[in-house]
C-alpha cells in the first residue's frame, strides 16, 4: 500500500493542530486552542480522504490485475 500526498499533508496538519491546541491550553488562549482544534480536525479529514483515495487506487489495481489474469487464462483455454 502506497502513501499519497493527502495522507501525508493531512497527518502533518493534524499533528500541528494538536501541538497548537496544547499550546493554547498551556497559555490559556482559547483562540489558539480553537485554531489548533480546527487544524487538527481538518488534517484528520484530509488524511481520511487520502486513505480512501489510496484504497480505491489499490482496489482498481487489483481489479485490473485480476481482469488481465482472467483474460490470459481464457486465451490458454481457447488457444
N, C-alpha and C positions, 0 to 999 in steps of 0.2 A: 504494500500500500504506500503510495507516494504522499507527499505533502504539498499543498498548494499555497499560493500567496495569501488567500483569505484566512486559512488556518493559522499561518504564522503571524500575520498582522493582527488578527483578532486576539490571539493569545498574548501578544505583546501589549496590546491596548488594555486587555483585561488585567494583566499584571500591573501595568502602570496605574490603572484605576484603583486597584487595591492599595497600592502604595499611597496614592493621593488621598484616598478615603481615610486611611490610617493616620496619615499626617494631619489631615483636617481634624480628626478626632483628638489627636495629641495636643494640638494647639488651640482647640476649642473653636475652630472655624467651621460653622455649619455650611457655608458656601463651598469651601474646598472639599468638605466631606460629600456634599451633594454632587459636585462636579466629578469627584472620583467615582462615586457610585454610578453615575450616568456613563462614565467612560468604561467602567468595568462591565456594565450590562451591555453596552454597545459592542465592546470587544468580544464578549461571550456570544452574542448574536452573530457577529461576523465569523467567529471560529466555527460555530454550529453550521452556518451556511457553507463554509469551506469544507466541513466534514461531509455534509450531504452531497456537495458537488463532487467530492472525491469518491464517495460511494457510488454515485451514478456513473462516473467515468470507469471505475473498476468493473461495475456490472456490464457496462457497454463493451468493455474489452473482453470480458468473459463470454458474453453472448456472441461476439464476433468470432472468437476463437472456436466456440462450440459449433457455430454455423459453418465455419471453414473446415473443421474436422469432419463434420457430418457430410459435407459436400465431397470431401476427399474419400470418405468411406463409400459413398454412393458410386463414385467413379470406379472403385475397385470391384464392387459387386456387379456392375454392369459392363465392365471392361474386358 
